[in-house]
Amino acid sequence: MLYQAYQAQRDLTAPAVGLAGLTAWAIGGLPDSLSEHSAVRWASATCQIIKESRLTHTRPAFGIEEVTVGGRRERVREEAVETTPFASLIHFAKESATPQPRVLVVAALAGHFSTLLRSTVRTLLTDHDVYLIDWHNARDVPLADGPFGLDDYVDHVMRFLRTVGPGGHLFAVCQPCPAALAAVAVLSEARDPVTPRSLTLIAGPIDCRVNPTSVNQLAMDVPLSWFAEHVITTVPLRYRGALRRVYPGFLQLGGFASMNIGRHTDKLLGLFNDIANGREAQAAATQAFYDEYFAVLDLAAEFYLQTVDVVFQRHLLPRGDFEWRGRRIDMGAITRTGLLTIEGERDDICGVGQTMAAHDLCPKVRPARRRHHLQAGVGHYGVFSGSAWEGQIYPVVRNFIVANERSRARQA
């Protein structure tokens, strides 16, 4: 009944939210002599906050229309080159035919849409031919399309690597890091030609036993049965995925927001003041952030529970017991893929050392083809977006990919 209660609450508040949005729109059309009055600005700010605080369940647009490549502007065309019921492979195609390293970006399936990586993709596009796994909202996937578990996730990574083709690079951010590492191990063991030339893992839970955070501790404090009973619910009949069991995105968002409730309160109060005082640029930046932050998607129950069990409770990957399709994965098979791990010093979601642990699991990767980068002064989101990502972390990623392009070319 959890989802039904949430839906009932949304239905009850929809008229008030709609009225607030309409009122804000109407105020925006008033003459300057009226709209600049303090009482009117405060009313507009109040309506905007009510409107912006409502969750949405549809993927925002990436909106990447052009990027700078080699000092010139190039148009970008977003196209889905392959689609399954649970994900699409998006290619950010550029006008230029100049060859660039092909990079498959694996976005997190953790309650937000892949557009959370918008700035990551935009930066990568300057020097790379970028593809991205765009996960679908589970509540929109019909029950007839079957379940979706951790094995299916690994399958999707390998399937889309095959579509991208031999010689590509894999780039995973946060939650998909264990599955990405497992996929590379499976491909390496099979000597598959699409085994990526390099693997970049950013702030991902490879070994949650290292410097556990409050997120890790929560997963360890209660049995798996508790999660199955208290956070898994059924999609209401009005949606295409009716009766599918899911972990709803609104719960995930609530959990993350509660970790930084003071910060979000301050930002929303700042938004109110910016609107009320006519600081349009500052207000627009905050609104853009919350448009993304409040867009949530649901996870298939099988995938969520298996991830909690395998990654956060039993730690099967660092123990050497991670299985795919019933077969234990051999991390030692990874020999020809360069490994780069990146962490943020102030990450309160994925503790320092949890991602770096991947190096211990891949002993046969030569020292010349591995690197770890710890970024000072940034938290979880700062390692893949913002000034530190663009100015300090991205150059490390770019240079590592270039080095592995050359290394594989020499081996060939």
C-alpha positions as CSV (number, residue, x, y, z in Angstrom):
1,M,0.0,0.0,0.0
2,L,3.0,2.3,0.2
3,Y,2.9,3.4,-3.5
4,Q,-0.9,3.7,-3.3
5,A,-0.6,6.1,-0.3
6,Y,2.1,8.1,-2.1
7,Q,-0.1,8.3,-5.2
8,A,-3.1,9.4,-3.2
9,Q,-1.1,12.2,-1.6
10,R,0.0,13.4,-5.0
11,D,-3.5,13.3,-6.3
12,L,-4.8,15.3,-3.3
13,T,-2.1,18.0,-3.6
14,A,-2.1,18.2,-7.4
15,P,-4.7,21.0,-7.6
16,A,-2.8,23.2,-5.1
17,V,0.5,22.6,-7.0
18,G,-1.2,23.4,-10.3
19,L,-2.7,26.5,-8.9
20,A,0.7,27.6,-7.5
21,G,2.3,27.1,-11.0
22,L,-0.5,29.0,-12.7
23,T,-0.2,31.9,-10.2
24,A,3.5,32.1,-10.7
25,W,3.0,32.2,-14.5
26,A,0.4,34.9,-14.1
27,I,2.6,37.0,-11.9
28,G,5.4,36.7,-14.5
29,G,3.1,38.4,-17.0
30,L,2.3,41.5,-14.8
31,P,3.7,44.9,-15.8
32,D,6.9,45.8,-14.1
33,S,5.2,48.4,-12.0
34,L,3.3,45.6,-10.2
35,S,5.6,42.6,-10.4
36,E,8.4,44.6,-8.7
37,H,6.3,45.2,-5.6
38,S,7.8,43.3,-2.7
39,A,4.5,41.6,-1.8
40,V,4.0,40.4,-5.4
41,R,7.6,39.1,-5.5
42,W,7.1,37.2,-2.2
43,A,3.9,35.7,-3.5
44,S,5.7,34.6,-6.7
45,A,8.6,33.1,-4.7
46,T,6.1,31.1,-2.5
47,C,4.3,29.7,-5.6
48,Q,7.6,28.8,-7.3
49,I,8.8,26.9,-4.2
50,I,5.5,25.0,-4.0
51,K,5.8,24.2,-7.7
52,E,9.5,23.2,-7.7
53,S,9.2,21.0,-4.6
54,R,7.0,18.4,-6.3
55,L,8.5,15.2,-7.5
56,T,8.4,14.2,-11.2
57,H,8.7,10.7,-12.7
58,T,9.8,11.4,-16.3
59,R,13.3,11.7,-17.5
60,P,14.4,15.3,-18.1
61,A,16.1,16.1,-21.4
62,F,19.9,16.1,-21.6
63,G,19.7,19.3,-23.7
64,I,23.2,18.9,-25.0
65,E,22.9,20.6,-28.4
66,E,26.5,21.5,-29.1
67,V,30.0,21.2,-27.7
68,T,33.4,22.7,-28.4
69,V,35.7,20.2,-30.2
70,G,39.2,21.4,-31.1
71,G,38.3,25.0,-30.8
72,R,35.1,24.9,-32.9
73,R,31.5,24.4,-32.0
74,E,29.9,21.2,-33.1
75,R,26.2,20.2,-33.1
76,V,25.3,17.1,-31.0
77,R,22.5,14.8,-31.9
78,E,21.0,12.4,-29.3
79,E,19.9,9.1,-30.7
80,A,18.9,5.8,-29.3
81,V,20.9,3.2,-31.2
82,E,19.5,0.2,-29.3
83,T,16.6,-0.3,-26.8
84,T,15.5,-3.1,-24.4
85,P,12.5,-2.9,-22.1
86,F,14.8,-1.8,-19.3
87,A,17.3,0.5,-20.9
88,S,18.3,2.4,-24.1
89,L,21.8,2.9,-25.5
90,I,22.1,6.6,-26.3
91,H,24.7,7.9,-28.7
92,F,25.6,11.6,-28.5
93,A,26.5,11.9,-32.2
94,K,28.6,14.9,-33.4
95,E,28.7,16.4,-36.8
96,S,32.4,15.8,-37.3
97,A,33.7,12.6,-38.7
98,T,37.0,12.9,-36.8
99,P,37.7,9.6,-35.0
100,Q,37.7,9.9,-31.2
101,P,38.0,7.2,-28.5
102,R,34.6,5.6,-28.0
103,V,33.4,5.7,-24.4
104,L,30.4,3.8,-22.9
105,V,29.1,5.6,-19.8
106,V,27.2,3.5,-17.3
107,A,24.9,5.7,-15.3
108,A,23.7,4.7,-11.9
109,L,20.4,2.9,-11.5
110,A,19.7,4.4,-8.0
111,G,16.6,6.4,-8.0
112,H,17.6,9.2,-10.4
113,F,17.6,9.4,-14.2
114,S,20.8,9.2,-16.2
115,T,20.5,12.9,-16.9
116,L,22.2,13.4,-13.5
117,L,25.3,12.9,-15.6
118,R,24.5,15.7,-18.0
119,S,27.6,17.7,-17.2
120,T,29.8,14.6,-17.1
121,V,28.7,13.7,-20.6
122,R,29.0,17.3,-21.9
123,T,32.7,17.4,-20.7
124,L,33.5,13.9,-22.1
125,L,32.1,14.9,-25.5
126,T,34.9,17.4,-26.1
127,D,37.4,14.6,-26.7
128,H,35.4,11.4,-27.0
129,D,32.6,9.7,-28.9
130,V,30.2,9.1,-26.1
131,Y,27.5,6.5,-25.6
132,L,25.4,6.1,-22.4
133,I,23.2,3.5,-20.8
134,D,19.9,5.2,-20.1
135,W,18.0,3.1,-17.6
136,H,14.2,3.1,-17.8
137,N,11.7,3.8,-15.0
138,A,10.6,0.4,-13.8
139,R,7.1,1.6,-13.2
140,D,6.8,2.1,-16.9
141,V,8.0,-1.4,-17.9
142,P,5.1,-3.9,-18.3
143,L,5.1,-7.0,-16.0
144,A,5.1,-9.1,-19.2
145,D,8.7,-8.0,-19.9
146,G,9.9,-10.1,-17.0
147,P,12.1,-9.5,-14.0
148,F,15.3,-7.4,-13.9
149,G,18.1,-8.5,-11.6
150,L,21.8,-7.9,-11.1
151,D,22.7,-10.5,-13.7
152,D,20.5,-8.7,-16.2
153,Y,22.3,-5.5,-15.4
154,V,25.7,-7.1,-16.1
155,D,24.2,-8.5,-19.3
156,H,23.2,-5.0,-20.4
157,V,26.7,-3.6,-19.9
158,M,28.2,-6.4,-22.1
159,R,25.4,-6.2,-24.7
160,F,25.9,-2.4,-25.2
161,L,29.7,-2.8,-25.3
162,R,29.1,-5.1,-28.2
163,T,27.0,-2.5,-29.9
164,V,29.7,0.2,-29.3
165,G,32.2,-2.3,-30.8
166,P,35.8,-3.4,-30.2
167,G,38.3,-0.9,-28.9
168,G,35.9,1.0,-26.6
169,H,36.3,2.3,-23.1
170,L,34.0,1.8,-20.1
171,F,33.2,4.6,-17.7
172,A,31.0,3.9,-14.6
173,V,29.8,6.3,-12.0
174,C,28.8,5.2,-8.5
175,Q,26.4,2.3,-8.1
176,P,27.2,0.5,-11.4
177,C,31.0,0.2,-10.6
178,P,30.7,-3.4,-9.2
179,A,28.6,-4.6,-12.2
180,A,31.0,-2.8,-14.7
181,L,34.0,-4.5,-13.1
182,A,32.2,-7.9,-13.2
183,A,31.3,-7.4,-16.9
184,V,34.9,-6.6,-17.8
185,A,36.0,-9.8,-16.0
186,V,33.5,-12.0,-17.8
187,L,34.5,-10.5,-21.2
188,S,38.2,-10.8,-20.3
189,E,37.9,-14.5,-19.4
190,A,36.1,-15.2,-22.7
191,R,38.7,-13.2,-24.6
192,D,35.9,-11.3,-26.1
193,P,37.0,-8.7,-28.7
194,V,34.8,-6.1,-27.1
195,T,36.6,-6.2,-23.8
196,P,37.2,-2.5,-23.2
197,R,40.6,-0.9,-23.5
198,S,40.2,0.9,-20.2
199,L,37.8,0.9,-17.2
200,T,37.2,4.1,-15.2
201,L,35.4,3.6,-11.9
202,I,34.2,6.8,-10.1
203,A,33.0,6.7,-6.5
204,G,31.6,3.2,-6.6
205,P,31.0,0.6,-3.8
206,I,33.6,-2.0,-4.8
207,D,34.3,-2.9,-1.2
208,C,31.9,-1.3,1.3
209,R,33.8,-2.8,4.3
210,V,36.4,0.0,3.8
211,N,35.6,3.2,5.6
212,P,31.8,2.5,5.8
213,T,29.5,5.4,5.5
214,S,26.0,5.9,7.0
215,V,24.6,4.5,3.7
216,N,26.7,1.3,4.2
217,Q,25.8,1.1,7.8
218,L,22.1,1.2,7.2
219,A,22.4,-1.7,4.8
220,M,24.2,-3.7,7.4
221,D,22.1,-2.9,10.4
222,V,18.9,-4.7,9.2
223,P,18.4,-8.0,7.5
224,L,17.5,-8.3,3.8
225,S,14.0,-9.4,4.8
226,W,13.5,-5.9,6.4
227,F,14.1,-4.2,3.0
228,A,11.8,-6.7,1.2
229,E,9.0,-6.0,3.7
230,H,9.3,-2.2,4.3
231,V,10.6,-0.6,1.1
232,I,9.4,-2.8,-1.7
233,T,6.0,-1.9,-3.0
234,T,3.7,-2.5,-6.0
235,V,3.2,-0.2,-9.0
236,P,-0.4,1.2,-9.1
237,L,-2.7,0.0,-11.9
238,R,-2.7,3.4,-13.7
239,Y,0.9,2.8,-15.0
240,R,2.3,0.6,-17.7
241,G,4.3,-1.4,-15.1
242,A,1.2,-2.1,-13.1
243,L,1.7,-4.7,-10.4
244,R,5.5,-4.8,-10.9
245,R,7.3,-4.9,-7.5
246,V,9.7,-2.0,-7.2
247,Y,11.8,0.1,-4.9
248,P,10.3,3.5,-5.5
249,G,12.5,6.5,-6.4
250,F,10.7,8.7,-3.9
251,L,12.0,6.6,-1.0
252,Q,15.6,6.7,-2.4
253,L,15.3,10.5,-2.7
254,G,13.9,10.8,0.8
255,G,16.9,8.9,2.1
256,F,19.5,10.9,0.3
257,A,17.8,14.2,1.1
258,S,17.6,13.4,4.9
259,M,21.4,12.9,4.9
260,N,21.8,16.6,4.0
261,I,18.5,18.1,5.2
262,G,20.1,21.3,6.5
263,R,21.9,21.9,3.1
264,H,18.7,21.4,1.1
265,T,16.7,23.6,3.5
266,D,19.3,26.4,3.0
267,K,19.3,26.0,-0.8
268,L,15.5,26.2,-1.0
269,L,15.4,29.2,1.3
270,G,18.1,30.7,-0.9
271,L,15.9,30.0,-3.9
272,F,13.0,31.7,-2.3
273,N,15.1,34.8,-1.5
274,D,16.6,34.9,-5.0
275,I,13.2,34.8,-6.6
276,A,11.8,37.4,-4.2
277,N,14.7,39.7,-4.8
278,G,14.9,39.4,-8.5
279,R,18.2,37.5,-8.7
280,E,17.1,35.6,-11.8
281,A,20.4,33.9,-12.7
282,Q,21.0,32.5,-9.2
283,A,17.4,31.3,-9.0
284,A,17.6,29.7,-12.4
285,A,20.7,27.7,-11.4
286,T,19.1,26.4,-8.2
287,Q,15.8,25.6,-10.1
288,A,17.8,23.6,-12.7
289,F,19.4,21.6,-9.9
290,Y,16.1,20.7,-8.2
291,D,14.4,20.0,-11.5
292,E,16.9,17.2,-11.9
293,Y,17.1,16.2,-8.2
294,F,13.3,15.8,-7.9
295,A,13.0,13.7,-11.0
296,V,13.0,10.1,-9.7
297,L,12.6,6.6,-11.2
298,D,11.7,3.3,-9.6
299,L,14.0,0.3,-9.5
300,A,12.9,-3.3,-10.1
301,A,12.7,-5.1,-6.8
302,E,14.9,-8.0,-7.9
303,F,17.8,-5.6,-8.8
304,Y,17.5,-3.5,-5.7
305,L,17.4,-6.5,-3.2
306,Q,20.2,-8.4,-5.0
307,T,22.3,-5.2,-4.9
308,V,21.7,-4.7,-1.2
309,D,22.5,-8.4,-0.6
310,V,25.5,-8.9,-2.9
311,V,27.2,-5.5,-2.7
312,F,26.3,-4.0,0.6
313,Q,25.7,-6.9,3.0
314,R,27.7,-10.0,1.9
315,H,30.4,-8.1,-0.1
316,L,30.8,-10.9,-2.6
317,L,32.9,-9.0,-5.1
318,P,35.9,-8.2,-2.8
319,R,35.5,-11.7,-1.2
320,G,36.0,-13.3,-4.6
321,D,32.5,-14.9,-4.6
322,F,30.6,-12.7,-7.0
323,E,28.6,-14.8,-9.5
324,W,27.1,-14.1,-12.9
325,R,24.5,-16.5,-14.2
326,G,25.6,-19.0,-11.5
327,R,29.3,-18.9,-12.4
328,R,31.9,-17.4,-10.1
329,I,33.7,-14.5,-11.8
330,D,37.5,-14.6,-12.0
331,M,38.8,-11.0,-11.5
332,G,42.3,-12.3,-12.3
333,A,41.2,-12.7,-15.9
334,I,41.4,-8.9,-16.3
335,T,44.9,-8.4,-17.9
336,R,44.5,-6.2,-21.0
337,T,42.1,-3.5,-19.6
338,G,43.6,-0.4,-18.0
339,L,42.1,0.5,-14.6
340,L,41.5,4.0,-13.3
341,T,39.7,4.6,-10.0
342,I,38.6,8.0,-8.7
343,E,37.3,9.1,-5.3
344,G,36.3,12.2,-3.5
345,E,37.9,13.1,-0.2
346,R,34.6,14.2,1.4
347,D,32.3,11.6,-0.1
348,D,29.7,10.7,2.5
349,I,28.0,8.1,0.2
350,C,31.0,6.0,-1.0
351,G,33.8,6.2,1.5
352,V,37.5,6.8,0.6
353,G,39.1,3.5,-0.3
354,Q,35.9,1.6,-1.4
355,T,36.6,2.3,-5.1
356,M,40.4,2.0,-4.9
357,A,39.8,-1.6,-3.7
358,A,39.3,-2.6,-7.3
359,H,43.1,-2.5,-7.8
360,D,43.5,-5.3,-5.2
361,L,41.0,-7.4,-7.1
362,C,42.8,-7.0,-10.4
363,P,46.4,-8.1,-9.7
364,K,47.2,-8.9,-13.3
365,V,46.7,-5.4,-14.6
366,R,50.2,-4.1,-15.2
367,P,51.3,-1.1,-12.9
368,A,51.7,1.1,-16.0
369,R,48.1,0.6,-16.9
370,R,46.5,1.4,-13.5
371,R,46.0,4.6,-11.6
372,H,44.1,5.9,-8.6
373,H,43.1,9.6,-8.1
374,L,41.8,11.0,-4.8
375,Q,40.3,14.5,-5.4
376,A,40.7,16.8,-2.4
377,G,37.9,18.8,-1.1
378,V,35.0,17.3,-3.0
379,G,32.0,15.1,-2.0
380,H,30.1,12.5,-4.0
381,Y,28.7,14.6,-6.7
382,G,31.8,16.7,-7.0
383,V,33.8,13.9,-8.6
384,F,31.6,13.8,-11.7
385,S,30.2,17.3,-12.0
386,G,31.3,20.9,-11.2
387,S,34.6,22.8,-11.3
388,A,36.8,20.0,-9.8
389,W,35.5,17.5,-12.2
390,E,36.0,19.7,-15.2
391,G,39.4,21.3,-14.2
392,Q,41.2,18.5,-12.3
393,I,39.5,15.1,-12.6
394,Y,38.6,15.1,-16.3
395,P,42.1,15.7,-17.4
396,V,43.1,12.6,-15.5
397,V,40.4,10.6,-17.3
398,R,41.2,12.0,-20.7
399,N,44.9,11.3,-20.4
400,F,44.3,7.8,-19.1
401,I,42.0,6.9,-22.0
402,V,44.6,8.3,-24.5
403,A,47.4,6.3,-22.9
404,N,45.3,3.1,-23.1
405,E,44.4,3.9,-26.7
406,R,48.1,4.0,-27.5
407,S,49.0,1.0,-25.4
408,R,46.5,-1.3,-27.1
409,A,47.6,0.1,-30.5
410,R,51.2,-0.9,-29.8
411,Q,50.1,-4.4,-28.7
412,A,48.1,-4.8,-31.9
